Amino acid sequence: MNECDHLSSKVIDSRPAESDQDNQAVWRRRECLECKQRYNTWEIPETEYRDYLDSKRTLASMLNGLTAILTQAGRLEESDQES
């Protein structure tokens, strides 16, 4: 998040993120309340983040399945060559 690792901050500036097509993401300029360091955050609605995580989990599951299939296929080829 920020380099100072303090948890408390205040929002200095806030606006819709330019790169977001649906204008649901928000860009915020923040300032640490302890060390006064400034940094940016980009925030999206929780439902969009959940959808993003679900798609990553689905992709990871598919890749794991594919890896298992290819590993099994390699073992079958090795056993065929040994016979």
Backbone as JSON, one array per atom type, in Angstrom:
{
  "sequence": "MNECDHLSSKVIDSRPAESDQDNQAVWRRRECLECKQRYNTWEIPETEYRDYLDSKRTLASMLNGLTAILTQAGRLEESDQES",
  "N": [[0.84, -1.18, 0.0], [1.36, 1.65, 1.15], [4.63, 3.08, 1.59], [5.43, 3.64, 4.2], [4.14, 2.05, 6.09], [2.32, 2.72, 8.1], [-0.98, 2.67, 9.47], [-3.01, 4.58, 9.54], [-4.58, 7.12, 7.67], [-5.46, 10.01, 5.68], [-7.81, 11.18, 3.26], [-6.88, 13.2, 0.61], [-7.48, 14.0, -1.96], [-9.95, 12.98, -4.33], [-11.31, 11.16, -7.02], [-13.13, 9.89, -9.93], [-11.58, 7.06, -11.45], [-9.58, 7.38, -14.34], [-9.06, 5.3, -16.15], [-11.08, 3.49, -15.88], [-13.87, 2.1, -17.37], [-16.55, 1.98, -16.6], [-16.76, 3.88, -14.7], [-16.67, 3.2, -11.98], [-14.47, 2.68, -10.44], [-12.28, 4.34, -8.16], [-9.94, 6.9, -7.8], [-7.68, 7.87, -5.35], [-5.9, 10.31, -3.51], [-3.83, 10.08, -0.82], [-2.77, 10.84, 2.55], [-0.46, 9.98, 5.0], [-1.2, 9.97, 8.42], [0.69, 9.95, 10.38], [3.45, 10.15, 9.44], [3.21, 11.89, 7.35], [3.65, 11.22, 4.71], [2.75, 10.99, 1.26], [0.57, 9.17, -0.91], [-0.96, 7.19, -3.57], [-4.13, 5.58, -4.08], [-6.13, 3.12, -5.73], [-9.37, 2.3, -5.95], [-11.87, -0.21, -6.09], [-15.3, -1.33, -6.36], [-16.43, -3.74, -3.95], [-17.82, -5.95, -4.97], [-16.91, -6.14, -7.62], [-14.26, -6.79, -7.12], [-14.55, -9.28, -5.9], [-15.57, -10.74, -8.09], [-13.34, -10.63, -9.74], [-11.48, -12.13, -8.19], [-12.8, -14.61, -8.2], [-12.63, -15.27, -10.93], [-9.87, -15.54, -11.17], [-9.46, -17.74, -9.48], [-10.87, -19.71, -10.88], [-9.38, -19.85, -13.25], [-6.91, -20.7, -12.19], [-7.66, -23.21, -11.22], [-8.33, -24.49, -13.61], [-5.8, -24.51, -14.87], [-4.37, -26.11, -13.08], [-5.72, -28.54, -13.43], [-5.13, -29.04, -16.13], [-2.37, -29.3, -15.98], [-2.2, -31.63, -14.44], [-3.35, -33.46, -16.23], [-1.52, -33.36, -18.38], [0.78, -34.23, -17.07], [0.01, -36.82, -16.37], [-0.33, -37.84, -18.94], [2.3, -37.77, -19.84], [3.43, -39.68, -18.15], [2.09, -41.95, -19.08], [3.13, -42.12, -21.68], [5.82, -42.64, -21.05], [5.59, -45.16, -19.81], [4.66, -46.64, -21.96], [6.86, -46.6, -23.64], [8.67, -48.06, -22.16], [7.69, -50.63, -22.31]],
  "CA": [[0.0, 0.0, 0.0], [2.26, 2.79, 1.19], [5.96, 2.67, 2.01], [5.69, 3.9, 5.62], [3.5, 0.98, 6.85], [1.36, 3.19, 9.1], [-2.33, 2.3, 9.05], [-3.96, 5.69, 9.52], [-4.35, 8.09, 6.6], [-6.63, 10.81, 5.33], [-7.96, 11.4, 1.82], [-6.62, 14.59, 0.23], [-8.18, 14.23, -3.22], [-10.66, 11.79, -4.76], [-12.03, 11.33, -8.29], [-13.26, 8.63, -10.68], [-10.36, 6.66, -12.16], [-9.7, 7.62, -15.78], [-8.97, 4.08, -16.93], [-12.26, 2.65, -15.64], [-14.91, 2.4, -18.35], [-17.86, 2.1, -15.95], [-16.64, 4.95, -13.69], [-16.91, 2.69, -10.64], [-13.22, 2.75, -9.71], [-12.02, 5.68, -7.62], [-8.55, 7.24, -7.52], [-7.6, 8.72, -4.16], [-4.6, 10.76, -3.03], [-3.9, 9.96, 0.63], [-1.62, 11.29, 3.33], [-0.28, 9.29, 6.28], [-1.4, 10.89, 9.53], [1.84, 9.92, 11.28], [4.69, 10.65, 8.85], [2.83, 12.88, 6.31], [3.96, 10.74, 3.36], [1.57, 10.92, 0.38], [0.54, 8.05, -1.85], [-2.21, 7.02, -4.31], [-4.82, 4.29, -4.07], [-7.2, 2.94, -6.72], [-10.33, 1.46, -5.26], [-12.99, -0.71, -6.88], [-16.35, -1.9, -5.49], [-16.13, -5.08, -3.45], [-18.39, -6.98, -5.86], [-15.99, -6.3, -8.75], [-13.07, -7.49, -6.63], [-14.94, -10.69, -5.74], [-15.63, -11.33, -9.43], [-11.95, -10.77, -10.18], [-10.9, -13.27, -7.48], [-13.44, -15.83, -8.71], [-12.07, -15.59, -12.25], [-8.51, -16.03, -10.94], [-9.56, -19.1, -8.93], [-11.3, -20.59, -11.97], [-8.23, -20.03, -14.13], [-5.93, -21.52, -11.48], [-8.19, -24.56, -11.19], [-8.18, -25.04, -14.96], [-4.38, -24.76, -15.11], [-3.99, -27.27, -12.28], [-6.27, -29.7, -14.12], [-4.35, -29.25, -17.35], [-1.05, -29.8, -15.56], [-2.39, -33.02, -14.04], [-3.58, -34.24, -17.45], [-0.25, -33.45, -19.12], [1.68, -35.07, -16.28], [-0.46, -38.2, -16.55], [-0.03, -38.23, -20.33], [3.75, -38.03, -19.88], [3.67, -40.97, -17.49], [1.62, -43.0, -19.98], [4.12, -42.24, -22.77], [7.0, -43.28, -20.51], [5.31, -46.59, -19.59], [4.55, -47.26, -23.29], [8.22, -46.75, -24.17], [9.34, -49.09, -21.38], [7.13, -51.95, -22.66]],
  "C": [[0.89, 1.24, 0.0], [3.58, 2.32, 1.79], [6.2, 2.82, 3.5], [5.09, 2.84, 6.54], [2.62, 1.44, 8.02], [-0.06, 2.91, 8.57], [-3.29, 3.48, 8.92], [-3.58, 6.7, 8.44], [-5.61, 8.92, 6.41], [-6.63, 11.01, 3.83], [-7.79, 12.89, 1.55], [-7.42, 14.95, -1.02], [-8.81, 12.92, -3.65], [-11.39, 12.1, -6.05], [-12.2, 9.99, -8.98], [-11.97, 8.33, -11.43], [-10.57, 6.81, -13.66], [-9.75, 6.34, -16.6], [-10.2, 3.19, -16.8], [-13.39, 3.06, -16.58], [-16.27, 2.64, -17.7], [-17.88, 3.2, -14.88], [-16.99, 4.47, -12.29], [-15.64, 2.71, -9.8], [-12.97, 4.19, -9.29], [-10.52, 5.81, -7.34], [-8.54, 8.16, -6.3], [-6.13, 9.06, -3.87], [-4.73, 10.78, -1.52], [-2.63, 10.51, 1.28], [-1.6, 10.54, 4.66], [-0.41, 10.32, 7.4], [-0.19, 10.96, 10.46], [3.09, 10.55, 10.67], [4.46, 11.66, 7.72], [3.23, 12.46, 4.89], [2.67, 10.65, 2.55], [1.7, 9.77, -0.59], [-0.85, 7.97, -2.48], [-2.81, 5.65, -4.04], [-5.85, 4.3, -5.19], [-8.14, 1.93, -6.11], [-11.46, 1.06, -6.19], [-14.04, -1.26, -5.92], [-16.03, -3.34, -5.12], [-16.66, -6.17, -4.36], [-17.49, -7.21, -7.07], [-14.75, -7.06, -8.32], [-13.37, -8.97, -6.42], [-14.99, -11.4, -7.09], [-14.23, -11.58, -9.97], [-11.29, -11.97, -9.51], [-11.49, -14.58, -7.96], [-12.86, -16.23, -10.05], [-10.64, -16.1, -12.11], [-8.52, -17.45, -10.4], [-9.95, -20.1, -10.01], [-10.13, -20.88, -12.89], [-7.18, -20.92, -13.47], [-6.37, -22.97, -11.44], [-8.04, -25.24, -12.55], [-6.72, -25.38, -15.26], [-3.89, -25.97, -14.31], [-4.49, -28.56, -12.93], [-5.5, -30.05, -15.37], [-2.97, -29.81, -17.02], [-1.15, -31.27, -15.17], [-2.58, -33.92, -15.27], [-2.28, -34.44, -18.22], [0.76, -34.32, -18.38], [1.3, -36.53, -16.45], [-0.14, -38.69, -17.96], [1.45, -38.53, -20.48], [4.09, -39.35, -19.24], [3.22, -42.13, -18.38], [2.6, -43.2, -21.12], [5.37, -42.95, -22.27], [6.77, -44.78, -20.32], [5.16, -47.32, -20.92], [5.93, -47.51, -23.87], [8.98, -47.84, -23.44], [8.89, -50.48, -21.79], [7.72, -52.51, -23.92]]
}
